[in-house]
Amino acid sequence: MKGDRVEIVVDAGDTTRTYEVIATRAGRRVETAVRRGVVEVSEVTRNGTVVRTARFMSTRVLALVEQPVPREVEQAG
């Protein structure tokens, strides 16, 4: 959903760097996966097409923070 966001904090030697992957359009979402020592964060369309991907070595990732957009709760009447 537009506004979904993942922040990645990475050890860059003498400092840390923060990266963000944000769902930029309506209907897109951000997915994370850890495979073979690599953390992948991807922006994905409704039908599953990957728009862009950020990859980081898992040994360098200090924090991975998923921040979904608050969804409105429908009230049954």
Secondary structure, 3 states (H helix, E strand, C coil): CCCCEEEEEEECCCCEEEEEEECCCCCCEEEEEEECCEEEEEEECCCCCEEEEEEEECCCEEEEEEECCCCCCCCCC
